[in-house]
Amino acid sequence: MVGLATIWGWFAPYFPVVVIVVVTTVVAWVADLIIGRLMRQSTPQMARTARRLGVVVVAVIGGTLVLQAVGLNPTVILLVIGLLGVTVLVALREPLGNYGAKYFSDIYTPFKIGDTILVQGVSGKVIEINPMTTVLLSENDQLISVPNVALIRDVVINTSPQAWKEVAIPVSLGATVDLPTFESDLLKSLTKLRLRLDPRFPPVLTTKSRTAQSTDLVLTLMIRRPEDRDAITLEVNKRLAELLDRMRGGLR
């Protein structure tokens, strides 16, 4: 029979690795939870990205400790990864800039498909927003392609009538969230804001895209006063975070 001492002798060299992996997993879970709490008033998309970034940072640190535990020098590996990363960023700086700009324009730029905007001296109706460009249709039926990075760098004027009244908040749901229940609970929670919203236009939750892993929605509100825009956005994002936390808690 194999004794405990022999089994421990086989397992002992790998024990530090197991401990590091377990601790890294726990720290990543705690970091995800803490970042989610700290960003309750941010948009769900930004909060989700920050949480993922925090988990990645913890995983990289844990991976480095694992390499040290097995006797490898992580410096060379990290240097190679860093050089490859810099090379990719330099080679793809324009596409990545436009893709990143789309992410921020989705959250912070006050226009949507169907609005008429003026940017870089050209004006047109927004008919498409893709990862690289925003496509406009001019009054003389010309297609105008505007790089998304320009929407962040330059002044954008939304010339649509009463564009200031509309607040569009992106919402991203995981596959485990029941959409009808979420929509019902969300609209009920917004009744407390009814005095600050235009009663002629109730809040509307529309589906932007849907995959097997997630559903991207847009919550559209019509406000009474333009000076309430930021306060209402923060309050709605807070209610969204609380609602998603409750629904996730109910699934555990």
Beta strands, then each sheet from edge to edge (+ up, - down):
strand 1: 116-119
strand 2: 122-129
strand 3: 133-137
strand 4: 143-147
strand 5: 156-158
strand 6: 166-174
strand 7: 204-210
strand 8: 214-222
sheet 1: 4+ 3- 2+ 1- 5+
sheet 2: 6+ 8- 7+
end
